Amino acid sequence: MASVSFRNIRKSFGGLEVIHGVSIDIADGEFVVLVGPSGCGKSTLLRMLAGLEEITGGEILIEGRVVNDLESKDRDIAMVFQSYALYPHMTVRENMGFSLRLRRADASTIDERVTQAARILNLDKLLERHPRELSGGQRQRVAMGRAIVRDPKVFLFDEPLSNLDAKLRVAMRAEIKQLHQRLKTTTVYVTHDQIEAMTMADRIVVMHDGIIEQIGTPLELFDRPSNLFVAQFIGSPAMNVFAGAARNGGVDGLGASWPLPAGVSATQGQSLQYGIRPTDLQVAPQGIAGKVLVIEPTGAETELLVNVGGHNLTVVTHGRVTARPDDVIHLAPDADRAHVFDAQSGKRL
């Protein structure tokens, strides 16, 4: 296991800079997820850590040692790719032990490590099969097993679940998390799926256009997003956000007055963006009036699309609702869970 540090990392392709001075410290044994939309620079950052991409500026340290000029094979890392990258002509056993054979490990060491990894990943009965005989989830577990047998200082995952169906992604999320809890190896995981980030990470690094927007635990990012980008990126369904202005201790927006959270103050008339999560808007006997557009029952919860003042808001309620499309209902926002941002800078007040 090892700590990992990015210090003022920059990356340019020709004259275009795509990573703009990123600094992150990852503790020994921590599970950190880099998350952000496509093109934000998260995979480029991971590839630089792996030694697959040159660094334009700054330093990357593994266990306190600068690795900028080290070959990938000398960094003691193991990477699991989106595409599995298994050798089709080799069995599961041969695929998992291949990197050790390249290092000229003796046969007994290879067999011991492969057997141990197969037991951890429930691949014991599949060791003599070829990749074509495996499901997508089984192939991904073989790719993880190939990484485990190397016993690296750092695990790197580059969107490993994006090729799997929705049900299998949920199962594999739990498997990867359990694997980390068992091995306690420092892990850096890249995804564009904020649900993966929220459910797996010790800490999340939210990236956008080559910079870091915020670093924190999943609940820190959910409860106190530092700016509008993080507020709208983290959480599913996404946070409702609309324009308003500070008026008499509240926020005027969408033809109604919305409460400010305790401890938040704004100057009279200040232009704001008001955010409220779908679960923090309750259907109530009285409150802010809105017209129901769509009702989506999901079983334990019901999701409503409600038009308030010409703007569509998402509302999530527990259980079933009696409302129908075109009904007028009333919404009561939870003031303590509201989020208010400066309209110009996008920063949280």
Secondary structure, DSSP 8 states (H G I E B T S, - for coil): ---EEEEEEEEEETTEEEEEEEEEEE-TT-EEEEE-STTSSHHHHHHHHHTSS--SEEEEEETTEE-TTS-GGGS-EEEE-TT----TTS-HHHHHHHHHHHTT--HHHHHHHHHHHHHHTT-GGGTT--GGGS-HHHHHHHHHHHHHTT--SEEEEESTTTTS-HHHHHHHHHHHHHHHHHH--EEEEEES-HHHHHHH-SEEEEEETTEEEEEE-HHHHHHS-SBHHHHHHSSSS--EEEEEEEETTEEEETTEEEE--TT----TT-EEEEEE-GGGEEEESSSEEEEEEEEEE-SSEEEEEEEETTEEEEEEEES-----TT-EEEEEE-GGG-EEEETTT-BB-
